Amino acid sequence: MKQEALFMVKITFMGAGSTIFAKNVLGDTMLTPALCDSEIALYDIDAVRLDESYDMLEAINKKLNEGRAVIKKYLGVENRRDALRDAKFVVNAIQVGGYDPCTIIDFEIPKKYGLRQTIADTLGIGGIMRALRTIPVLRDFAEDIEVVCPDAWLLNYTNPMAMLSGYMQRYTNVKTVGLCHSVQVCSEGLLKKLDMLPEDGFVDKIAGINHMGWLLEITDMQGNDLYPEIRARAAKMNETQKHDDMVRFDYIKRLGYYCTESSEHNAEYNPFYIKPAYPELIDRYNIPLDEYPRRCVNQIADWKKQKEELWNGGSIEHTRSLEYASHIMEAMVTNKPYKIGGNVLNNGLITNLPQKACVEVPCLVDGSGVSPTYIGELPLQLAAMNSTNINPQLLTIEAAVTKKRETVYQAAMLDPHTGAQLSIDDIVAMCDELIEAHAAAGFPVL
């Protein structure tokens, strides 16, 4: 017999048309005793995708949760406050502008100037534009939250994580923590790649910024440092075979440490690997240029097949995932502590990074909220790498708040990849063209 839920809470999911992600997060809540009879509010501006998510979640609710959750759907801006009203938790998973037109714009216009990207959702000119068109929507969300659910926690999953979470933390009164998948899988993924995963587990410490959080320490359960062997095996693998994590393994060689997010992401967070003057580096480090548009095209083409597989002939299944969201909600409503890697305002947590930066550090979650861990100084080279990413992040937030076009230029100029590839005049011209293209597509960035 199903355990009784401890509390009745309302969970609002913004961007519920992200069906598979909504399935993971909200399916998890239905399998969590403390959350299984929650009221779930699904919000989106796409009626078709909203209906698909609603149908899927209702099927999970009936099959795996005895129909305990109350699921409602809310379409369009006019219904947004009703979706948010009295929510205890708000999950943000929106993508403003989607693949077509905005992702296409973010890739094709820079390509005209000779600037190539891989993912373009976190940093670079693509990350800057994505933040600039998303922050105004989050500002509207914040105004609604402050009125209809002022005590709610916003769990932000939308990229660019540091820019969006940092904006919410600095310029609104909404309690916000940014969440990313890469922290959970970083250490285990590395150890599996190197055939080093201890049978009895490991202990690690990760801190830095989103998508460039550093694996500072890693030991087995007996306290033995695993890094010397990691460094040796990673160097040998990069020397002897081509694989999909060559950039991060090169980080280990050059900087001494591994980082959280994938090599295709990190290839564009620095001036080192994507260089027109050295095209051989693309092959040497196995860098997949235009990777994100390729994924989008494949996902769109495969969606019908994915729907059929998820339904599995009408019988949908779900097991609790590794996503942080349900564990955070559970910890807050039961006051049972849970550790996460959270994106929070620095405020002295990492002493050699800017105070206004949004940093990713270990956090304890319980009934009192999210309590981040003091880290102190990062190794100098790691703080320096983070700082090159933080500078355009802070300038992009400033541009979104002030609406100053010159601040957009400055953010792009100080982006490590963009600034290394283009002249200042080309950066300005590219920014102008991107700003106009987004406005023409109905997604203004200023």
C-alpha positions as a printed NumPy array, in Angstrom:
array([[  0.   ,   0.   ,   0.   ],
       [  1.294,   3.462,  -0.899],
       [  2.748,   5.493,   1.944],
       [  0.769,   8.563,   2.89 ],
       [  2.206,  11.883,   1.756],
       [  3.436,  14.056,   4.584],
       [  2.427,  17.4  ,   3.118],
       [  0.22 ,  18.778,   0.373],
       [  2.321,  21.097,  -1.759],
       [  1.858,  22.842,  -5.063],
       [  4.56 ,  22.455,  -7.711],
       [  4.462,  24.674, -10.787],
       [  6.436,  23.634, -13.851],
       [  7.244,  26.515, -16.218],
       [  7.975,  25.266, -19.714],
       [  6.004,  22.061, -19.275],
       [  6.193,  21.433, -23.021],
       [  9.658,  20.018, -22.317],
       [  7.883,  16.697, -22.052],
       [ 10.723,  14.311, -21.291],
       [ 12.254,  16.618, -18.688],
       [  8.833,  17.233, -17.119],
       [  8.361,  13.453, -16.998],
       [ 11.628,  13.042, -15.109],
       [ 11.108,  15.827, -12.57 ],
       [  7.379,  15.428, -11.959],
       [  7.406,  11.656, -12.317],
       [ 10.034,  11.731,  -9.553],
       [  7.719,  13.722,  -7.282],
       [  4.945,  11.163,  -7.761],
       [  7.312,   8.432,  -6.591],
       [  8.311,  10.437,  -3.507],
       [  6.086,   9.767,  -0.467],
       [  6.326,  13.317,   0.826],
       [  5.234,  14.725,  -2.549],
       [  3.013,  12.085,  -4.129],
       [ -0.295,  13.926,  -3.61 ],
       [  0.978,  17.324,  -4.684],
       [ -0.953,  19.706,  -6.865],
       [  1.025,  19.972, -10.109],
       [  0.516,  23.013, -12.321],
       [  1.817,  22.694, -15.883],
       [  2.443,  25.992, -17.674],
       [  3.44 ,  26.575, -21.284],
       [  2.649,  28.786, -24.264],
       [  2.564,  25.846, -26.722],
       [ -0.838,  24.147, -26.527],
       [  0.187,  20.964, -28.343],
       [  3.263,  20.285, -26.225],
       [  1.372,  21.219, -23.055],
       [ -1.342,  18.656, -23.866],
       [  1.295,  15.998, -24.578],
       [  2.95 ,  16.559, -21.223],
       [ -0.383,  16.615, -19.418],
       [ -1.48 ,  13.309, -20.97 ],
       [  1.836,  11.654, -20.184],
       [  1.91 ,  12.82 , -16.571],
       [ -1.703,  11.823, -16.009],
       [ -0.826,   8.342, -17.264],
       [  2.084,   8.136, -14.795],
       [ -0.13 ,   9.47 , -12.026],
       [ -2.803,   6.838, -12.62 ],
       [ -0.468,   3.896, -13.107],
       [  2.256,   4.59 , -10.525],
       [  0.641,   6.982,  -8.057],
       [ -2.956,   5.739,  -7.694],
       [ -4.116,   9.071,  -9.137],
       [ -2.976,  10.871,  -5.996],
       [ -1.517,  13.976,  -7.63 ],
       [ -3.825,  16.697,  -8.904],
       [ -2.535,  17.816, -12.299],
       [ -3.75 ,  20.992, -13.972],
       [ -2.612,  22.737, -17.133],
       [ -2.367,  26.455, -17.812],
       [ -1.876,  27.823, -21.311],
       [ -0.581,  31.271, -22.138],
       [  0.525,  34.41 , -20.362],
       [ -3.008,  35.266, -19.304],
       [ -3.113,  32.138, -17.112],
       [  0.42 ,  32.371, -15.704],
       [ -0.474,  33.863, -12.322],
       [ -3.088,  31.18 , -11.758],
       [ -0.461,  28.55 , -12.528],
       [  1.889,  30.091,  -9.968],
       [ -0.619,  30.994,  -7.271],
       [  0.283,  29.462,  -3.873],
       [  3.096,  27.332,  -5.329],
       [  5.76 ,  26.149,  -2.894],
       [  8.136,  25.175,  -5.695],
       [  8.519,  26.576,  -9.207],
       [ 10.597,  24.584, -11.696],
       [ 11.863,  26.658, -14.618],
       [ 12.64 ,  24.806, -17.866],
       [ 11.696,  27.338, -20.547],
       [ 13.568,  27.916, -23.8  ],
       [ 12.699,  31.307, -25.223],
       [ 12.698,  31.279, -29.003],
       [ 13.384,  27.55 , -29.315],
       [ 15.449,  26.007, -32.07 ],
       [ 13.632,  27.842, -34.854],
       [ 14.177,  30.735, -35.102],
       [ 16.491,  31.632, -32.231],
       [ 19.061,  28.834, -32.083],
       [ 19.424,  29.026, -35.856],
       [ 20.057,  32.771, -35.575],
       [ 22.583,  32.255, -32.775],
       [ 24.633,  29.893, -34.942],
       [ 24.229,  31.151, -38.5  ],
       [ 24.968,  34.85 , -38.027],
       [ 28.212,  34.299, -36.051],
       [ 29.25 ,  31.736, -38.681],
       [ 29.12 ,  34.51 , -41.318],
       [ 31.826,  36.308, -39.334],
       [ 33.954,  33.181, -39.029],
       [ 32.928,  32.4  , -35.445],
       [ 32.138,  28.706, -34.941],
       [ 30.355,  27.263, -31.897],
       [ 29.494,  23.841, -30.493],
       [ 26.581,  24.306, -28.035],
       [ 26.133,  28.082, -27.541],
       [ 23.718,  27.874, -24.62 ],
       [ 25.996,  28.871, -21.728],
       [ 28.691,  31.262, -22.892],
       [ 29.908,  32.774, -26.142],
       [ 27.759,  34.978, -28.317],
       [ 25.049,  32.299, -28.385],
       [ 24.89 ,  32.191, -24.591],
       [ 24.823,  35.983, -24.412],
       [ 21.876,  36.229, -26.821],
       [ 20.03 ,  33.409, -25.118],
       [ 20.35 ,  35.199, -21.768],
       [ 19.251,  38.538, -23.202],
       [ 16.037,  37.106, -24.662],
       [ 15.28 ,  34.999, -21.571],
       [ 15.882,  37.475, -18.733],
       [ 12.867,  39.67 , -19.674],
       [ 10.637,  36.581, -19.439],
       [ 12.136,  35.673, -16.058],
       [ 11.551,  39.242, -14.926],
       [  7.855,  38.764, -15.686],
       [  7.886,  35.43 , -13.857],
       [  9.507,  37.098, -10.852],
       [  6.885,  39.83 , -10.711],
       [  4.146,  37.194, -10.657],
       [  5.921,  35.021,  -8.078],
       [  6.451,  37.969,  -5.763],
       [  2.685,  38.616,  -5.833],
       [  1.051,  35.158,  -5.842],
       [  3.642,  32.844,  -4.237],
       [  6.277,  35.015,  -2.535],
       [  7.666,  32.172,  -0.389],
       [  8.207,  29.778,  -3.298],
       [ 11.6  ,  28.398,  -4.241],
       [ 12.512,  28.725,  -7.912],
       [ 14.503,  25.722,  -9.145],
       [ 16.112,  26.967, -12.348],
       [ 17.21 ,  24.426, -14.958],
       [ 17.31 ,  26.798, -17.935],
       [ 20.608,  27.842, -19.54 ],
       [ 22.625,  29.983, -19.492],
       [ 22.501,  28.888, -15.855],
       [ 24.873,  31.368, -14.241],
       [ 23.437,  34.385, -16.076],
       [ 19.778,  33.547, -15.457],
       [ 20.203,  32.379, -11.857],
       [ 22.543,  35.29 , -11.151],
       [ 19.974,  37.755, -12.469],
       [ 17.213,  36.287, -10.32 ],
       [ 19.426,  36.229,  -7.226],
       [ 20.606,  39.815,  -7.607],
       [ 17.641,  41.662,  -9.09 ],
       [ 14.525,  39.945,  -7.733],
       [ 13.189,  38.802,  -4.377],
       [ 12.616,  35.249,  -5.598],
       [ 14.448,  32.533,  -3.686],
       [ 16.422,  30.912,  -6.487],
       [ 18.856,  28.032,  -6.845],
       [ 20.255,  26.93 , -10.187],
       [ 20.503,  23.196, -10.897],
       [ 22.549,  21.311, -13.467],
       [ 22.866,  17.623, -14.327],
       [ 26.629,  17.777, -14.8  ],
       [ 27.578,  17.828, -11.103],
       [ 25.888,  14.494, -10.332],
       [ 27.56 ,  12.615, -13.161],
       [ 30.996,  14.269, -13.224],
       [ 33.095,  12.071, -10.954],
       [ 31.438,   8.743, -11.66 ],
       [ 31.589,   9.384, -15.393],
       [ 35.29 ,  10.19 , -15.231],
       [ 36.13 ,   7.128, -13.162],
       [ 34.131,   4.855, -15.464],
       [ 35.89 ,   6.258, -18.542],
       [ 39.249,   5.469, -16.962],
       [ 38.149,   2.082, -15.594],
       [ 38.797,   3.288, -12.052],
       [ 35.379,   3.222, -10.362],
       [ 35.839,   1.763,  -6.849],
       [ 33.308,  -0.882,  -5.914],
       [ 32.598,   0.757,  -2.555],
       [ 32.309,   4.311,  -3.883],
       [ 34.266,   7.532,  -3.655],
       [ 34.248,  10.965,  -2.016],
       [ 34.607,  14.12 ,  -4.085],
       [ 34.551,  17.912,  -3.789],
       [ 33.381,  20.082,  -6.693],
       [ 33.262,  23.885,  -6.853],
       [ 33.558,  26.645,  -9.42 ],
       [ 30.901,  27.938, -11.805],
       [ 28.2  ,  26.185, -13.795],
       [ 29.615,  23.984, -16.563],
       [ 33.094,  24.791, -15.28 ],
       [ 32.921,  23.44 , -11.762],
       [ 36.223,  21.851, -10.791],
       [ 36.73 ,  18.378,  -9.397],
       [ 39.012,  19.662,  -6.643],
       [ 39.397,  16.44 ,  -4.668],
       [ 38.527,  12.795,  -5.183],
       [ 39.391,   9.844,  -2.944],
       [ 38.252,   6.284,  -2.446],
       [ 36.377,   5.37 ,   0.729],
       [ 39.663,   4.648,   2.508],
       [ 40.886,   8.177,   1.845],
       [ 43.375,   7.352,  -0.912],
       [ 43.838,  10.185,  -3.431],
       [ 42.652,   9.032,  -6.874],
       [ 43.977,  12.029,  -8.796],
       [ 47.533,  10.798,  -9.491],
       [ 46.214,   7.742, -11.312],
       [ 43.471,   9.797, -12.998],
       [ 46.103,  12.175, -14.384],
       [ 48.254,   9.346, -15.685],
       [ 45.418,   7.435, -17.338],
       [ 43.792,  10.542, -18.86 ],
       [ 47.087,  11.624, -20.417],
       [ 47.667,   8.168, -21.883],
       [ 44.132,   7.976, -23.292],
       [ 44.477,  11.342, -25.034],
       [ 47.814,  10.265, -26.504],
       [ 46.67 ,   6.867, -27.771],
       [ 43.052,   7.177, -28.894],
       [ 40.392,   9.594, -30.121],
       [ 37.399,   9.855, -27.793],
       [ 34.603,  12.252, -26.868],
       [ 36.203,  13.861, -23.799],
       [ 39.554,  15.044, -25.093],
       [ 39.175,  18.704, -24.125],
       [ 38.491,  17.95 , -20.47 ],
       [ 41.293,  15.399, -20.372],
       [ 43.527,  18.145, -21.765],
       [ 42.321,  20.37 , -18.899],
       [ 43.708,  17.73 , -16.517],
       [ 47.077,  17.895, -18.286],
       [ 47.261,  21.696, -18.611],
       [ 45.418,  22.854, -15.478],
       [ 45.705,  19.821, -13.196],
       [ 41.969,  19.294, -12.69 ],
       [ 38.867,  17.895, -14.402],
       [ 35.645,  19.898, -14.727],
       [ 31.956,  19.154, -14.649],
       [ 30.502,  19.758, -18.105],
       [ 31.295,  17.927, -21.319],
       [ 34.176,  18.539, -23.706],
       [ 31.873,  19.815, -26.464],
       [ 30.728,  22.517, -24.056],
       [ 34.159,  23.397, -22.719],
       [ 35.703,  23.587, -26.184],
       [ 34.008,  26.99 , -26.6  ],
       [ 34.553,  28.406, -23.087],
       [ 38.157,  29.423, -23.783],
       [ 40.449,  30.608, -26.614],
       [ 42.436,  27.372, -26.861],
       [ 40.767,  24.811, -29.12 ],
       [ 38.553,  26.389, -31.809],
       [ 41.026,  28.523, -33.735],
       [ 40.709,  29.269, -37.479],
       [ 44.481,  29.639, -37.722],
       [ 44.876,  26.082, -36.419],
       [ 42.061,  24.039, -37.997],
       [ 43.864,  20.796, -37.169],
       [ 42.89 ,  21.307, -33.492],
       [ 39.258,  20.5  , -34.312],
       [ 40.234,  16.992, -35.384],
       [ 42.966,  16.592, -32.792],
       [ 40.555,  17.243, -29.91 ],
       [ 37.527,  15.702, -31.65 ],
       [ 35.424,  18.873, -31.35 ],
       [ 31.869,  18.638, -32.777],
       [ 31.181,  22.06 , -34.296],
       [ 27.468,  22.947, -34.653],
       [ 26.628,  20.136, -32.228],
       [ 23.592,  21.763, -30.606],
       [ 21.693,  22.487, -33.847],
       [ 22.408,  18.917, -34.935],
       [ 20.935,  17.607, -31.678],
       [ 17.887,  19.839, -32.055],
       [ 17.198,  18.61 , -35.595],
       [ 17.543,  14.99 , -34.494],
       [ 15.338,  15.479, -31.434],
       [ 12.605,  17.141, -33.475],
       [ 12.756,  14.366, -36.081],
       [ 12.751,  11.65 , -33.425],
       [ 10.01 ,  13.103, -31.21 ],
       [  7.204,  10.938, -32.609],
       [  9.312,   7.811, -32.114],
       [ 10.295,   8.951, -28.611],
       [  6.645,   9.478, -27.702],
       [  5.801,   5.973, -28.847],
       [  8.712,   4.506, -26.879],
       [  7.792,   6.461, -23.749],
       [  4.229,   5.26 , -23.918],
       [  5.428,   1.724, -24.671],
       [  2.163,   0.658, -26.23 ],
       [  0.05 ,   2.706, -23.811],
       [  1.776,   1.557, -20.615],
       [  4.148,   4.289, -19.505],
       [  6.826,   3.569, -16.914],
       [  9.025,   5.734, -14.698],
       [ 11.667,   5.209, -12.037],
       [ 13.018,   8.   ,  -9.861],
       [ 15.853,   9.771, -11.658],
       [ 19.031,  11.469, -10.445],
       [ 17.558,  14.947, -10.996],
       [ 17.956,  17.137,  -7.929],
       [ 14.474,  18.69 ,  -8.01 ],
       [ 12.4  ,  16.061,  -6.18 ],
       [ 15.157,  15.531,  -3.614],
       [ 15.291,  19.268,  -2.903],
       [ 11.522,  19.448,  -2.471],
       [ 11.554,  16.371,  -0.258],
       [ 14.35 ,  17.776,   1.924],
       [ 12.55 ,  21.084,   2.366],
       [  9.151,  19.647,   3.275],
       [ 10.48 ,  16.87 ,   5.548],
       [ 13.496,  18.731,   6.984],
       [ 15.701,  15.75 ,   6.12 ],
       [ 19.036,  17.108,   4.824],
       [ 20.168,  16.478,   1.254],
       [ 23.394,  17.583,  -0.444],
       [ 23.401,  19.154,  -3.904],
       [ 25.712,  21.085,  -6.169],
       [ 23.812,  24.367,  -6.387],
       [ 24.235,  27.604,  -8.291],
       [ 24.052,  30.434,  -5.778],
       [ 25.302,  33.996,  -5.373],
       [ 28.976,  33.952,  -4.375],
       [ 28.916,  36.294,  -1.361],
       [ 32.378,  35.183,  -0.22 ],
       [ 31.954,  31.453,  -0.803],
       [ 34.842,  31.315,  -3.293],
       [ 37.125,  34.087,  -2.157],
       [ 39.114,  34.59 ,  -5.373],
       [ 36.02 ,  34.962,  -7.581],
       [ 33.839,  38.119,  -7.832],
       [ 31.231,  38.57 ,  -5.101],
       [ 28.431,  39.138,  -7.632],
       [ 29.209,  35.954,  -9.531],
       [ 26.825,  33.003,  -9.526],
       [ 28.976,  30.087,  -8.363],
       [ 28.385,  26.346,  -8.187],
       [ 29.241,  24.888,  -4.778],
       [ 28.1  ,  22.065,  -2.482],
       [ 24.903,  23.064,  -0.67 ],
       [ 22.912,  21.503,   2.159],
       [ 19.146,  21.535,   1.659],
       [ 16.666,  21.101,   4.532],
       [ 13.619,  22.789,   5.994],
       [ 15.471,  26.08 ,   6.296],
       [ 16.243,  26.243,   2.573],
       [ 19.544,  26.061,   0.699],
       [ 22.734,  26.57 ,   2.711],
       [ 25.856,  26.842,   0.526],
       [ 29.321,  25.683,   1.593],
       [ 32.285,  28.012,   2.091],
       [ 35.074,  26.938,  -0.265],
       [ 37.781,  29.596,   0.157],
       [ 40.343,  30.037,  -2.622],
       [ 40.379,  27.92 ,  -5.749],
       [ 43.785,  27.043,  -7.213],
       [ 44.833,  30.213,  -9.027],
       [ 44.692,  28.787, -12.55 ],
       [ 41.154,  27.495, -11.96 ],
       [ 39.94 ,  30.826, -10.583],
       [ 41.501,  32.51 , -13.608],
       [ 39.651,  30.186, -15.987],
       [ 36.367,  30.796, -14.161],
       [ 36.941,  34.55 , -14.206],
       [ 37.212,  34.649, -17.995],
       [ 33.674,  33.217, -18.083],
       [ 32.314,  35.309, -15.217],
       [ 33.264,  38.609, -16.888],
       [ 30.902,  38.208, -19.868],
       [ 28.265,  36.691, -17.584],
       [ 28.192,  39.801, -15.375],
       [ 28.251,  42.135, -18.364],
       [ 25.366,  40.263, -20.003],
       [ 23.266,  40.599, -16.853],
       [ 24.176,  44.305, -16.764],
       [ 23.11 ,  44.681, -20.401],
       [ 19.78 ,  42.992, -19.684],
       [ 19.113,  45.357, -16.782],
       [ 20.331,  48.609, -18.375],
       [ 19.321,  47.85 , -21.99 ],
       [ 22.601,  49.398, -23.133],
       [ 23.808,  48.091, -26.474],
       [ 27.416,  49.   , -25.712],
       [ 27.323,  46.636, -22.735],
       [ 26.313,  43.816, -25.083],
       [ 29.352,  44.68 , -27.182],
       [ 31.551,  44.581, -24.088],
       [ 30.179,  41.205, -23.009],
       [ 30.988,  39.779, -26.453],
       [ 34.417,  41.425, -26.548],
       [ 35.36 ,  39.875, -23.221],
       [ 34.011,  36.439, -24.054],
       [ 37.23 ,  34.388, -24.345],
       [ 36.283,  32.553, -27.547],
       [ 34.685,  35.494, -29.36 ],
       [ 37.376,  37.978, -28.366],
       [ 40.125,  35.641, -29.55 ],
       [ 38.577,  35.098, -32.985],
       [ 37.11 ,  38.398, -34.152],
       [ 38.157,  42.027, -34.401],
       [ 36.329,  44.528, -32.238],
       [ 34.646,  46.007, -35.323],
       [ 33.387,  42.591, -36.387],
       [ 32.166,  41.871, -32.856],
       [ 30.132,  45.08 , -32.861],
       [ 28.74 ,  44.39 , -36.33 ],
       [ 27.861,  40.812, -35.382],
       [ 26.091,  41.921, -32.196],
       [ 24.109,  44.532, -34.126],
       [ 23.059,  41.94 , -36.691],
       [ 22.054,  39.456, -33.995],
       [ 20.057,  42.069, -32.071],
       [ 18.16 ,  43.066, -35.206],
       [ 17.542,  39.465, -36.265],
       [ 16.084,  38.517, -32.886],
       [ 13.838,  41.587, -32.894],
       [ 12.62 ,  40.758, -36.403],
       [ 11.866,  37.192, -35.282],
       [  9.723,  38.473, -32.412],
       [ 12.226,  37.8  , -29.618],
       [ 13.829,  41.145, -28.77 ],
       [ 16.963,  41.036, -26.644],
       [ 17.073,  44.732, -25.676]])
